Amino acid sequence: MVDDVEKRWSDPEGFRKAVRFGLGVVALAALVAVIIGIWAASRDACETGPMLCDTASRVAMVVGPAVVLAAGWIGAFVITYLRWRQGRVWPIWQGTGWFLFFLLLAYLTIGGSVFAR
């Protein structure tokens, strides 16, 4: 029988791993955005206009980092489930998952304004 009242949520090593995972996903999404930005700026279609001058560059700028954030979000919740099944401390990973989900929604909301022009 599981004693649900007894909770030990302290796991410094798990916390470090979750923070590293979250920061790594955010850094990778930023790197993808920079790479897509360099690609969009160097295209012949955008020589005289703004960097995101056509639909292809706008879609790439919104979708690229969003895919990285979505993969991190889903990955964090998969790790949450696995840790829960193992009886280990899981709320740290759930927090990481919700943080990445919030960033994903914020990025998509702000990025959606690119298409409103």
Residue frames as qw, qx, qy, qz and C-alpha x, y, z in Angstrom:
[[0.000, 0.888, 0.459, 0.000, 0.00, 0.00, 0.00],
 [0.403, 0.428, -0.006, 0.809, 1.21, 3.46, -0.90],
 [0.296, -0.652, -0.433, 0.547, 1.38, 6.06, 1.85],
 [0.317, 0.704, 0.337, 0.539, 0.19, 9.14, -0.05],
 [0.319, -0.943, -0.091, 0.008, 0.66, 11.43, 2.93],
 [0.628, -0.534, 0.318, 0.468, 4.39, 10.78, 3.03],
 [0.615, 0.766, 0.079, 0.168, 5.93, 12.86, 0.26],
 [0.564, -0.531, 0.253, 0.580, 9.62, 13.38, -0.26],
 [0.540, 0.820, 0.188, 0.029, 9.92, 15.93, -3.03],
 [0.157, -0.870, 0.410, 0.224, 13.55, 16.79, -2.46],
 [0.886, 0.146, 0.319, 0.305, 15.81, 15.47, -5.22],
 [0.111, -0.817, 0.239, 0.513, 18.72, 17.86, -5.91],
 [0.314, -0.216, 0.754, 0.535, 20.17, 15.71, -8.71],
 [0.297, 0.549, 0.761, 0.179, 16.76, 15.37, -10.38],
 [0.057, 0.913, 0.216, -0.341, 16.29, 19.12, -10.08],
 [0.198, -0.622, 0.474, 0.590, 19.63, 19.78, -11.76],
 [0.323, 0.097, 0.836, 0.433, 18.79, 17.38, -14.58],
 [0.223, 0.747, 0.626, -0.016, 15.36, 18.97, -15.12],
 [0.019, -0.893, 0.019, 0.449, 16.83, 22.49, -15.17],
 [0.262, -0.415, 0.655, 0.574, 19.58, 21.43, -17.57],
 [0.330, 0.364, 0.826, 0.276, 17.00, 19.78, -19.80],
 [0.158, 0.868, 0.441, -0.168, 14.75, 22.86, -19.84],
 [0.093, -0.829, 0.239, 0.496, 17.60, 25.28, -20.48],
 [0.360, -0.194, 0.764, 0.500, 19.01, 22.98, -23.15],
 [0.333, 0.579, 0.724, 0.171, 15.68, 22.91, -24.98],
 [0.076, 0.942, 0.184, -0.272, 15.38, 26.71, -24.79],
 [0.237, -0.659, 0.478, 0.530, 18.98, 27.15, -26.00],
 [0.390, 0.085, 0.813, 0.423, 18.40, 24.73, -28.88],
 [0.270, 0.778, 0.567, 0.013, 15.22, 26.58, -29.88],
 [0.040, -0.913, 0.087, 0.397, 17.15, 29.88, -29.83],
 [0.344, -0.392, 0.674, 0.522, 19.92, 28.33, -31.93],
 [0.388, 0.419, 0.772, 0.279, 17.37, 27.09, -34.46],
 [0.153, 0.918, 0.322, -0.176, 15.86, 30.60, -34.58],
 [0.180, -0.771, 0.359, 0.495, 19.30, 32.13, -35.22],
 [0.389, -0.093, 0.787, 0.469, 20.09, 29.61, -37.95],
 [0.318, 0.651, 0.673, 0.149, 16.73, 30.23, -39.63],
 [0.006, 0.935, 0.100, -0.341, 17.28, 33.98, -39.30],
 [0.265, -0.547, 0.561, 0.561, 20.68, 33.73, -41.01],
 [0.370, 0.225, 0.824, 0.366, 19.13, 31.58, -43.73],
 [0.218, 0.817, 0.532, -0.051, 16.25, 34.02, -44.23],
 [0.077, -0.886, 0.099, 0.446, 18.55, 37.04, -44.38],
 [0.275, -0.442, 0.662, 0.539, 20.83, 35.47, -46.96],
 [0.531, 0.444, 0.715, 0.103, 18.09, 34.52, -49.41],
 [0.221, 0.112, 0.425, 0.871, 17.92, 36.29, -52.77],
 [0.136, -0.675, -0.643, -0.337, 14.21, 36.97, -52.29],
 [0.406, -0.844, -0.302, 0.176, 14.97, 39.25, -49.34],
 [0.605, 0.169, -0.003, 0.778, 17.79, 41.39, -50.72],
 [0.060, 0.401, 0.038, 0.913, 16.08, 44.77, -50.49],
 [0.556, -0.572, -0.267, -0.540, 13.22, 44.13, -48.09],
 [0.543, -0.593, 0.445, -0.394, 12.94, 43.04, -44.49],
 [0.106, -0.379, 0.919, -0.023, 14.52, 39.80, -43.33],
 [0.352, 0.254, 0.888, -0.153, 11.22, 37.89, -43.24],
 [0.243, 0.335, -0.242, -0.877, 10.01, 39.11, -46.61],
 [0.554, 0.057, -0.617, -0.556, 8.21, 36.02, -47.90],
 [0.841, -0.302, -0.029, -0.449, 5.96, 33.27, -46.63],
 [0.877, 0.106, -0.430, 0.188, 8.65, 30.56, -46.58],
 [0.348, 0.323, -0.517, 0.712, 10.92, 32.50, -44.22],
 [0.455, -0.391, 0.216, -0.771, 8.01, 33.50, -41.97],
 [0.924, -0.169, -0.192, -0.284, 6.75, 29.93, -41.70],
 [0.759, 0.184, -0.488, 0.389, 10.26, 28.62, -41.01],
 [0.092, 0.409, -0.444, 0.792, 10.83, 31.24, -38.30],
 [0.641, -0.328, 0.181, -0.670, 7.61, 30.29, -36.53],
 [0.957, -0.036, -0.183, -0.220, 7.63, 26.53, -37.03],
 [0.634, 0.401, -0.569, 0.338, 11.34, 25.72, -36.49],
 [0.021, 0.328, -0.650, 0.685, 11.76, 26.81, -32.86],
 [0.704, -0.178, 0.149, -0.671, 8.18, 25.76, -32.09],
 [0.901, 0.100, -0.407, -0.113, 8.97, 22.18, -33.09],
 [0.448, 0.296, -0.659, 0.527, 11.99, 22.16, -30.78],
 [0.290, -0.262, 0.461, -0.796, 9.93, 23.54, -27.88],
 [0.839, -0.067, -0.082, -0.534, 7.12, 21.05, -28.55],
 [0.797, 0.174, -0.567, 0.117, 9.57, 18.14, -28.57],
 [0.206, 0.283, -0.639, 0.685, 11.04, 19.35, -25.28],
 [0.542, -0.215, 0.232, -0.779, 7.59, 19.78, -23.76],
 [0.916, -0.005, -0.246, -0.318, 6.49, 16.28, -24.73],
 [0.651, 0.277, -0.621, 0.337, 9.85, 14.86, -23.67],
 [0.074, -0.336, 0.565, -0.750, 9.59, 16.44, -20.22],
 [0.731, -0.149, 0.181, -0.640, 6.15, 14.93, -19.69],
 [0.882, 0.150, -0.443, -0.063, 7.36, 11.51, -20.86],
 [0.394, 0.298, -0.666, 0.559, 10.16, 11.73, -18.30],
 [0.421, -0.292, 0.362, -0.779, 7.57, 12.82, -15.71],
 [0.894, -0.049, -0.118, -0.429, 5.49, 9.72, -16.41],
 [0.777, 0.233, -0.552, 0.193, 8.50, 7.41, -16.34],
 [0.139, 0.334, -0.620, 0.696, 9.71, 8.82, -13.03],
 [0.626, -0.229, 0.216, -0.714, 6.22, 8.51, -11.56],
 [0.926, 0.051, -0.300, -0.225, 6.04, 4.85, -12.66],
 [0.637, 0.265, -0.591, 0.419, 9.44, 4.21, -11.03],
 [0.593, -0.692, -0.389, 0.134, 8.27, 5.76, -7.76],
 [0.523, -0.043, -0.092, 0.846, 10.79, 8.56, -8.01],
 [0.000, 0.638, 0.252, -0.728, 10.34, 12.31, -7.57],
 [0.397, 0.429, 0.648, 0.488, 8.37, 13.48, -10.61],
 [0.063, 0.907, 0.373, -0.188, 6.90, 16.98, -9.89],
 [0.277, -0.628, 0.309, 0.658, 10.18, 18.66, -10.84],
 [0.246, 0.018, 0.748, 0.616, 9.87, 17.26, -14.36],
 [0.128, 0.715, 0.683, 0.077, 6.20, 18.17, -14.52],
 [0.111, -0.863, -0.097, 0.482, 7.17, 21.75, -13.75],
 [0.254, -0.379, 0.565, 0.687, 9.73, 21.67, -16.53],
 [0.228, 0.360, 0.819, 0.383, 7.08, 20.35, -18.91],
 [0.043, 0.857, 0.496, -0.133, 4.62, 23.11, -18.01],
 [0.208, -0.731, 0.173, 0.626, 7.35, 25.74, -18.35],
 [0.231, -0.144, 0.703, 0.657, 8.22, 24.53, -21.86],
 [0.157, 0.591, 0.770, 0.185, 4.51, 24.35, -22.77],
 [0.045, -0.883, -0.258, 0.390, 4.06, 27.97, -21.65],
 [0.208, -0.554, 0.426, 0.685, 7.07, 29.05, -23.72],
 [0.253, 0.181, 0.820, 0.479, 5.71, 27.16, -26.73],
 [0.100, 0.770, 0.631, 0.013, 2.31, 28.85, -26.48],
 [0.127, -0.845, -0.018, 0.519, 3.88, 32.28, -25.93],
 [0.266, -0.339, 0.600, 0.674, 6.19, 31.80, -28.91],
 [0.207, 0.383, 0.810, 0.393, 3.36, 30.66, -31.16],
 [0.019, 0.855, 0.475, -0.206, 1.15, 33.54, -30.03],
 [0.136, -0.779, 0.195, 0.581, 3.84, 36.14, -30.66],
 [0.279, -0.186, 0.740, 0.583, 4.99, 34.39, -33.83],
 [0.289, 0.577, 0.757, 0.104, 1.43, 34.31, -35.12],
 [0.072, 0.866, 0.143, -0.474, 1.53, 38.11, -35.32],
 [0.244, -0.363, 0.606, 0.665, 4.04, 37.66, -38.18],
 [0.171, 0.306, 0.842, 0.409, 1.19, 36.33, -40.31],
 [0.062, 0.767, 0.555, -0.318, -1.21, 39.10, -39.29],
 [0.131, -0.513, 0.213, 0.821, 0.65, 41.70, -41.36]]
